[in-house]
Amino acid sequence: MSDKPVNLNRVRKDKARAAKKARAEENSLKFGRSKAEISLDQARTSRAAQILDAHRRAPVAKSADKGDDTSDAPSDEGERDP
């Protein structure tokens, strides 16, 4: 026999750890995505964001003279033709 006593808690935990790792690898094969699929998804998301940003409307510049209306459209406050 060996000179050292066997720690049963350590054996139990090591066995549980190995089973958990085996189950994780099995699930990654069953449900996981490959590196190529992940990078393709990231590229598509990035491209969609670029297209969306490219179609964004530019903000309208506000004039410094807010009270001065130079348009020819009739205003609601002024005279109207009957």
N, C-alpha and C positions, 0 to 999 in steps of 0.2 A: 504494500500500500504506500501511498504518498505520505510525506511527513506533514503536509499542510492540511488543515481541515477545509472542507468545501463549504463555501457560503451559499446556502440554498436560496437566499433572497437574490443574490447576484445572478445565479443560474436562471431563476424564474424570470427576472427582468431582462436578461440577455435573450432568452427564448421569446419573450413577448416582443422585444425590439426587432428581432429577426422576422417574426411573423408580420409585424406592422410594416416593415420595409418591403417584404414580399408582396403584401396586399397593395401597397402604394405603387409599386412597379407594375403590377397587374392592372390597376386602375388607370395608370398613365398610358398604358398601351391601349386600353379599351376606350377611354374617354378623351385622352389628351390630343393636342394638335402638334404637328411637326413644326420644326423651326421654319421651314419654307412657308407653311400656312400662316404662321404668326407674322413673318416679315411681309408676306403678300397683303395681309389684312392691314398692317401698319402703313404700307405704301398706298393702299387704296384710301385709307382714312386721311392721310396727309394730302393726297391729290384732291380729294373732295373738299378739304378745307381751303386749299389754294384756289380752287375754282370758285368757291363761295366768296372768298375774299376779293377775287378779281372782279366779281359782279356786284360788289358793294357800291352803292351810290355815294358820290362825293357829297360832303356836307355843303349846304347852301351858305354862301358868305353873306353875312348881315352887313348892311350899309351903316355908316356912322351916323347918318341923318335919318333917324327913325321917324320923325314927325313930318318930314318933307316927302309927300307922295307925288311923284312926277308922272304917274300913269294917266292915260287918257280915259280910263274907265270911270263911269259916273259913280259917285259915292252914295251911300244910303242916306246920309245926313243932309245933303244939299237939295237943290231944287229939282223937281221932277216935271216932266211934261204931262199935262192932263190928258 
